[in-house]
Structure formats: C-alpha cells, structure tokens
Amino acid sequence: MYFLWKNTPCGLIKISYEGLFDFVNYILRTGFRLYGITLAPSVGQAALTVVISDEDISQEIKEKVEKHLSEVLDPAGMKASVVWATPERGFIQFAKNPCVWAVIASCAAVIVSAGFAGFFWTAFWGAAAWFSVRGLAVLAKKFRSA
C-alpha cells in the first residue's frame, strides 16, 4: 500500500511507508533512531512529521539534523517537521508491555493447574511451534524474493 503519491515535474512518485521509513532512517546521522513518520496536509507540499530519539543532545546538533533532513526531502516535494522524543528504557518499558503480563499470568496458570512438568512441556512445545513458524516465514520470504 502506498503511503504517498504525488505528481511532480519529473512524473508520478509513489512511496510506501516502509520505503520512506527506511530512507529517512538511512539519511539520519549515526546515533539517531527514527520512531515514526506521519503525513500532514500542507500548503502545496506533503509535510512529514518525523519522530527521532533524543539522547541529551544540544540544540545545535538538533538543528543540524533538521536542516539535513529538509535539504534531502525538499527536492522530493516533502517538508520535514521533526519531533524529538526520549524513549523509555529498561524495566519501565518492559513492565508497560501487556504481552509481558499475559505471558506471566499464563505461566502462573499453567504451573498451578498442571504443575512444573506440565509447564515444562507446554513451554517446550510452544517454543518449538514458534521457532517452526518463524523458520517457515523466513524461508517463504526468501523464496518470494528470489
């Protein structure tokens, strides 16, 4: 699915979200991580809102990164609007994930109802199924791209 399509003097441009995300991530300087891109209607241009991690860097470096993004995206008819964000790290990020709590509750329920032997075999076959499906997905992707 295309994220953006636009008529330019050089022809029609079609851009997917993944392609644009990878491109902007590639042109970013080392040490910055792109978290998301959104499109916002702007006067005559597609405005990209780019969210980048902020690791206690100076305002001068932020301005350089914003200027660099604008220089690269302006010729393509896109205007960059950068939002700086500090990602959560460590245990807080881990504890806020609902999947973590679902796994903990599931493990406790299996231990209570089936004992440790039942928990072991449930975890073993669950992990085996996950790795099998993951391996098949990787193989299917390789065959599709070949």
Disulfide bonds with the S-S distance in Angstrom:
none
